[in-house]
């Protein structure tokens, strides 16, 4: 799986169960990772600042283990998050696993709005090959007008 190994921010301030879950996830020990992330979620109150981070990892680990309902946890965590790019990286990876390219792109864009410096989000965006918007969105990308107008716009931008 190309997107299992990702670049995350520092998680040294997180609880020990969460750190163990990250290590299990990186070793592809998904069931142990899921248990560790569940313990991390259970160890903090709902109002804790890392709650969404823990939920997003739990949801992603559940999805990796075959539980489709894990996407709900990832989406819930992302809908309530305003600072942490890791939450959106997990959502993007979950959407990617479910083969939802539009969902993946939305999660990456939202994550980059929140955290412009998040290396994992940039890496995934680059690997997906997200292109810029078409000059004339109502025409196909390979239409002659879009091609010519796109070339003209790129040339005049410099």
Backbone as CSV, one residue per row, in Angstrom:
resi,resn,N_x,N_y,N_z,CA_x,CA_y,CA_z,C_x,C_y,C_z
1,UNK,0.847,-1.179,0.000,0.000,0.000,0.000,0.889,1.238,0.000
2,UNK,0.754,2.045,-1.004,1.631,3.188,-1.212,1.428,4.281,-0.168
3,UNK,0.229,4.422,0.365,-0.036,5.550,1.240,-0.072,5.168,2.713
4,UNK,0.335,3.951,3.052,0.364,3.582,4.459,1.490,4.300,5.183
5,UNK,2.663,4.354,4.570,3.774,5.078,5.177,3.622,6.536,4.794
6,UNK,3.398,7.352,5.766,3.189,8.770,5.505,4.017,9.585,6.476
7,UNK,4.085,10.842,6.230,4.864,11.746,7.067,3.903,12.511,7.950
8,UNK,4.071,12.362,9.239,3.198,13.002,10.203,3.967,14.034,11.002
9,UNK,3.213,14.836,11.661,3.825,15.793,12.580,4.246,15.081,13.861
10,UNK,4.894,15.810,14.717,5.379,15.272,15.982,4.202,14.826,16.851
11,UNK,4.281,13.623,17.388,3.234,13.126,18.273,3.788,12.749,19.641
12,UNK,4.890,13.373,20.024,5.510,13.063,21.313,4.662,13.532,22.497
13,UNK,3.769,14.495,22.289,2.898,14.968,23.367,1.672,14.076,23.561
14,UNK,1.482,13.117,22.683,0.320,12.237,22.754,0.549,11.142,23.793
15,UNK,-0.517,10.461,24.155,-0.411,9.413,25.174,0.361,8.200,24.643
16,UNK,0.786,7.356,25.552,1.620,6.206,25.202,0.886,5.216,24.296
17,UNK,-0.401,5.010,24.536,-1.175,4.088,23.693,-1.192,4.566,22.251
18,UNK,-1.322,5.863,22.065,-1.331,6.417,20.720,0.015,6.210,20.035
19,UNK,1.099,6.480,20.739,2.443,6.290,20.179,2.678,4.833,19.792
20,UNK,2.197,3.915,20.625,2.303,2.496,20.290,1.487,2.180,19.041
21,UNK,0.311,2.780,18.936,-0.532,2.574,17.756,0.156,3.027,16.479
22,UNK,0.863,4.149,16.550,1.613,4.641,15.392,2.689,3.631,14.995
23,UNK,3.393,3.106,15.982,4.442,2.120,15.692,3.851,0.853,15.074
24,UNK,2.726,0.382,15.612,2.067,-0.795,15.044,1.612,-0.512,13.609
25,UNK,1.065,0.659,13.400,0.586,1.026,12.064,1.736,1.033,11.057
26,UNK,2.866,1.570,11.457,4.010,1.612,10.554,4.566,0.223,10.272
27,UNK,4.379,-0.702,11.216,4.828,-2.087,11.004,3.749,-2.935,10.339
28,UNK,2.622,-2.312,10.016,1.477,-2.962,9.375,0.807,-4.014,10.278
29,UNK,0.911,-3.816,11.573,0.211,-4.654,12.544,-1.105,-3.942,12.853
30,UNK,-2.043,-4.075,11.937,-3.253,-3.249,11.948,-4.149,-3.530,13.144
31,UNK,-4.338,-4.789,13.515,-5.246,-5.073,14.639,-4.685,-4.524,15.955
32,UNK,-3.366,-4.627,16.165,-2.768,-4.057,17.367,-2.854,-2.528,17.336
33,UNK,-2.658,-1.945,16.161,-2.764,-0.488,16.027,-4.175,-0.037,16.375
34,UNK,-5.145,-0.750,15.881,-6.542,-0.396,16.150,-6.846,-0.465,17.649
35,UNK,-6.352,-1.500,18.311,-6.566,-1.619,19.762,-5.886,-0.468,20.510
36,UNK,-4.671,-0.140,20.097,-3.952,0.956,20.762,-4.659,2.286,20.559
37,UNK,-5.136,2.531,19.357,-5.854,3.787,19.101,-7.172,3.832,19.865
38,UNK,-7.834,2.680,20.016,-9.059,2.633,20.814,-8.755,2.954,22.270
39,UNK,-7.667,2.404,22.804,-7.258,2.711,24.183,-6.952,4.205,24.330
40,UNK,-6.295,4.785,23.324,-5.987,6.215,23.378,-7.261,7.043,23.389
41,UNK,-8.230,6.669,22.575,-9.508,7.400,22.547,-10.246,7.275,23.876
42,UNK,-10.191,6.089,24.457,-10.890,5.851,25.722,-10.214,6.541,26.905
43,UNK,-8.926,6.883,26.754,-8.180,7.444,27.875,-8.329,8.956,28.037
44,UNK,-9.005,9.615,27.107,-9.117,11.080,27.166,-10.580,11.505,27.140
45,UNK,-10.872,12.682,27.692,-12.247,13.182,27.625,-12.586,13.669,26.207
46,UNK,-13.858,13.812,25.945,-14.336,14.244,24.623,-13.789,15.622,24.263
47,UNK,-13.539,16.454,25.239,-13.081,17.820,24.975,-11.565,17.945,24.819
48,UNK,-10.839,16.840,24.886,-9.378,16.867,24.806,-8.917,17.363,23.431
49,UNK,-7.808,18.086,23.400,-7.331,18.682,22.148,-6.864,17.644,21.126
50,UNK,-6.506,16.436,21.559,-6.060,15.394,20.626,-7.180,14.431,20.238
51,UNK,-8.381,14.697,20.682,-9.502,13.770,20.445,-9.683,13.471,18.952
52,UNK,-9.689,14.496,18.104,-9.903,14.283,16.680,-8.740,13.519,16.042
53,UNK,-7.531,13.800,16.487,-6.367,13.064,15.985,-6.517,11.579,16.295
54,UNK,-6.834,11.262,17.546,-6.967,9.870,17.944,-8.099,9.180,17.176
55,UNK,-9.230,9.887,17.025,-10.362,9.312,16.290,-10.010,9.039,14.838
56,UNK,-9.266,9.958,14.224,-8.935,9.768,12.811,-8.022,8.568,12.618
57,UNK,-7.082,8.370,13.532,-6.209,7.201,13.440,-6.979,5.916,13.704
58,UNK,-7.884,5.961,14.664,-8.707,4.783,14.942,-9.549,4.430,13.719
59,UNK,-10.180,5.427,13.130,-10.998,5.189,11.939,-10.181,4.634,10.786
60,UNK,-8.989,5.194,10.577,-8.137,4.716,9.488,-7.690,3.278,9.740
61,UNK,-7.323,2.963,10.973,-6.902,1.596,11.309,-8.078,0.624,11.135
62,UNK,-9.272,1.041,11.531,-10.448,0.186,11.339,-10.699,-0.078,9.863
63,UNK,-10.556,0.950,9.072,-10.750,0.801,7.630,-9.714,-0.149,7.038
64,UNK,-8.479,-0.036,7.488,-7.433,-0.938,7.008,-7.711,-2.387,7.389
65,UNK,-8.381,-2.585,8.518,-8.686,-3.948,8.952,-9.970,-4.487,8.313
66,UNK,-10.597,-3.683,7.461,-11.772,-4.155,6.732,-13.096,-3.619,7.226
67,UNK,-13.097,-2.818,8.270,-14.332,-2.248,8.805,-14.626,-0.931,8.079
68,UNK,-15.593,-0.955,7.194,-15.926,0.210,6.368,-16.416,1.382,7.214
69,UNK,-16.955,1.103,8.397,-17.443,2.181,9.264,-16.317,3.073,9.784
70,UNK,-15.072,2.674,9.585,-13.946,3.510,9.987,-13.952,4.859,9.283
71,UNK,-14.506,4.903,8.067,-14.565,6.172,7.326,-15.434,7.183,8.074
72,UNK,-16.441,6.709,8.777,-17.310,7.619,9.538,-16.519,8.326,10.637
73,UNK,-15.641,7.600,11.309,-14.813,8.220,12.351,-13.862,9.248,11.732
74,UNK,-13.271,8.898,10.597,-12.361,9.843,9.924,-13.099,11.115,9.523
75,UNK,-14.297,10.959,8.961,-15.081,12.126,8.531,-15.540,12.953,9.723
76,UNK,-15.949,12.282,10.800,-16.375,13.012,12.006,-15.220,13.819,12.575
77,UNK,-14.054,13.196,12.669,-12.880,13.886,13.212,-12.520,15.091,12.349
78,UNK,-12.567,14.934,11.040,-12.217,16.035,10.131,-13.242,17.167,10.195
79,UNK,-14.505,16.822,10.377,-15.535,17.863,10.420,-15.405,18.755,11.656
80,UNK,-14.739,18.246,12.702,-14.596,19.007,13.942,-13.182,19.551,14.147
81,UNK,-12.295,19.372,13.156,-10.893,19.753,13.314,-10.592,21.088,12.631
82,UNK,-9.769,21.900,13.299,-9.419,23.212,12.752,-7.920,23.479,12.728
83,UNK,-7.093,22.564,13.241,-5.658,22.823,13.340,-4.758,21.719,12.810
84,UNK,-5.170,20.486,12.872,-4.273,19.342,12.692,-4.385,18.737,11.286
85,UNK,-3.323,18.856,10.504,-3.292,18.298,9.164,-3.305,16.778,9.137
86,UNK,-2.814,16.139,10.217,-2.813,14.673,10.268,-4.221,14.105,10.137
87,UNK,-5.189,14.788,10.732,-6.577,14.327,10.669,-7.041,14.278,9.218
88,UNK,-6.681,15.287,8.450,-7.100,15.334,7.050,-6.282,14.384,6.179
89,UNK,-5.054,14.131,6.566,-4.261,13.131,5.846,-4.888,11.753,6.031
90,UNK,-5.299,11.434,7.244,-5.966,10.149,7.479,-7.276,10.050,6.712
91,UNK,-8.022,11.139,6.661,-9.267,11.130,5.887,-8.966,10.942,4.402
92,UNK,-7.964,11.634,3.893,-7.608,11.498,2.480,-7.182,10.068,2.171
93,UNK,-6.396,9.473,3.047,-5.961,8.101,2.833,-7.132,7.130,2.909
94,UNK,-8.079,7.388,3.811,-9.261,6.536,3.923,-10.124,6.656,2.662
95,UNK,-10.326,7.876,2.186,-11.101,8.081,0.961,-10.401,7.404,-0.225
96,UNK,-9.083,7.469,-0.246,-8.308,6.825,-1.302,-8.514,5.310,-1.269
97,UNK,-8.498,4.729,-0.076,-8.725,3.286,0.053,-10.110,2.887,-0.443
98,UNK,-11.068,3.765,-0.272,-12.432,3.500,-0.728,-12.630,3.908,-2.187
99,UNK,-11.535,4.280,-2.833,-11.518,4.648,-4.245,-12.414,5.843,-4.556
100,UNK,-12.426,6.804,-3.649,-13.171,8.044,-3.847,-12.179,9.171,-4.125
101,UNK,-11.828,9.343,-5.388,-10.875,10.394,-5.742,-11.393,11.784,-5.369
102,UNK,-12.669,12.103,-5.642,-13.153,13.435,-5.232,-13.056,13.648,-3.722
103,UNK,-13.377,12.615,-2.940,-13.270,12.725,-1.488,-11.833,12.894,-1.038
104,UNK,-10.927,12.195,-1.710,-9.502,12.307,-1.401,-9.014,13.721,-1.666
105,UNK,-9.374,14.257,-2.801,-8.935,15.603,-3.180,-9.511,16.647,-2.233
106,UNK,-10.792,16.514,-1.879,-11.410,17.464,-0.932,-10.682,17.441,0.407
107,UNK,-10.365,16.241,0.891,-9.672,16.120,2.180,-8.280,16.747,2.107
108,UNK,-7.568,16.519,1.016,-6.233,17.107,0.868,-6.302,18.625,0.801
109,UNK,-7.253,19.146,0.036,-7.375,20.609,-0.085,-7.745,21.244,1.244
110,UNK,-8.684,20.648,1.962,-9.088,21.181,3.265,-7.919,21.109,4.255
111,UNK,-7.201,19.999,4.235,-6.047,19.852,5.116,-4.969,20.880,4.825
112,UNK,-4.732,21.159,3.547,-3.714,22.147,3.184,-4.169,23.575,3.473
113,UNK,-5.478,23.813,3.498,-5.978,25.125,3.932,-5.635,25.345,5.404
114,UNK,-5.749,24.282,6.189,-5.501,24.364,7.626,-4.010,24.380,7.938
115,UNK,-3.254,23.532,7.238,-1.835,23.362,7.538,-1.038,23.335,6.234
116,UNK,-0.615,24.508,5.773,0.084,24.633,4.483,1.441,23.945,4.470
117,UNK,2.023,23.669,5.612,3.363,23.097,5.690,3.367,21.589,5.898
118,UNK,2.217,20.929,5.917,2.145,19.503,6.238,2.733,18.675,5.101
119,UNK,3.878,18.071,5.386,4.625,17.344,4.359,3.865,16.128,3.833
120,UNK,3.158,15.421,4.709,2.392,14.250,4.288,1.276,14.594,3.326
121,UNK,0.583,15.714,3.583,-0.476,16.158,2.675,0.097,16.527,1.307
122,UNK,1.226,17.241,1.302,1.851,17.632,0.035,2.325,16.402,-0.736
123,UNK,2.889,15.447,-0.029,3.387,14.237,-0.678,2.247,13.468,-1.345
124,UNK,1.159,13.307,-0.626,0.026,12.577,-1.198,-0.573,13.342,-2.365
125,UNK,-0.676,14.642,-2.239,-1.211,15.464,-3.329,-0.347,15.320,-4.578
126,UNK,0.958,15.342,-4.385,1.883,15.196,-5.507,1.755,13.815,-6.148
127,UNK,1.679,12.778,-5.332,1.575,11.415,-5.869,0.256,11.170,-6.593
128,UNK,-0.795,11.836,-6.142,-2.079,11.691,-6.828,-2.086,12.402,-8.177
129,UNK,-1.265,13.426,-8.306,-1.216,14.163,-9.563,-2.407,15.086,-9.745
130,UNK,-2.751,15.808,-8.709,-3.882,16.728,-8.793,-3.502,17.895,-9.689
131,UNK,-4.317,18.115,-10.705,-4.034,19.186,-11.650,-4.833,20.435,-11.307
132,UNK,-4.429,21.522,-11.930,-5.154,22.776,-11.745,-6.499,22.694,-12.450
133,UNK,-7.368,23.587,-12.093,-8.693,23.650,-12.688,-8.607,23.962,-14.175
134,UNK,-9.531,23.410,-14.943,-9.577,23.683,-16.378,-9.972,25.141,-16.602
135,UNK,-9.428,25.793,-17.640,-9.820,27.179,-17.922,-11.323,27.316,-18.185
136,UNK,-11.879,26.375,-18.925,-13.319,26.370,-19.199,-13.902,25.077,-18.626
137,UNK,-14.400,25.117,-17.389,-14.799,23.890,-16.706,-15.951,23.132,-17.373
138,UNK,-16.736,23.793,-18.207,-17.869,23.130,-18.837,-17.458,22.331,-20.074
139,UNK,-16.187,22.457,-20.497,-15.671,21.686,-21.629,-14.718,20.607,-21.128
140,UNK,-14.576,19.513,-21.873,-13.616,18.480,-21.471,-12.189,19.017,-21.453
141,UNK,-11.346,18.391,-20.643,-9.959,18.833,-20.510,-9.218,18.799,-21.842
142,UNK,-9.536,17.822,-22.692,-8.823,17.689,-23.964,-9.471,18.468,-25.120
143,UNK,-10.457,19.311,-24.821,-11.071,20.151,-25.860,-10.058,21.202,-26.322
144,UNK,-10.072,21.511,-27.598,-9.089,22.418,-28.185,-9.092,23.798,-27.496
145,UNK,-10.261,24.294,-27.104,-10.321,25.602,-26.437,-9.620,25.570,-25.081
146,UNK,-9.844,24.496,-24.311,-9.174,24.375,-23.015,-7.665,24.259,-23.187
147,UNK,-7.234,23.520,-24.182,-5.802,23.353,-24.419,-5.169,24.683,-24.805
148,UNK,-5.746,25.363,-25.789,-5.181,26.630,-26.274,-5.226,27.704,-25.188
149,UNK,-6.369,27.819,-24.510,-6.508,28.830,-23.467,-5.559,28.548,-22.302
150,UNK,-5.400,27.274,-21.944,-4.468,26.908,-20.883,-3.035,27.259,-21.245
151,UNK,-2.633,26.977,-22.493,-1.278,27.336,-22.945,-1.083,28.862,-22.910
152,UNK,-2.084,29.591,-23.354,-2.020,31.054,-23.376,-1.895,31.603,-21.947
153,UNK,-2.691,31.051,-21.031,-2.667,31.524,-19.647,-1.326,31.226,-18.970
154,UNK,-0.768,30.052,-19.206,0.530,29.704,-18.614,1.621,30.598,-19.178
155,UNK,1.577,30.854,-20.454,2.600,31.676,-21.127,2.550,33.111,-20.577
156,UNK,1.380,33.645,-20.366,1.231,35.036,-19.915,1.394,35.192,-18.415
157,UNK,1.392,34.112,-17.668,1.585,34.186,-16.225,3.028,34.543,-15.905
158,UNK,3.949,34.138,-16.754,5.374,34.385,-16.526,5.708,35.754,-16.933
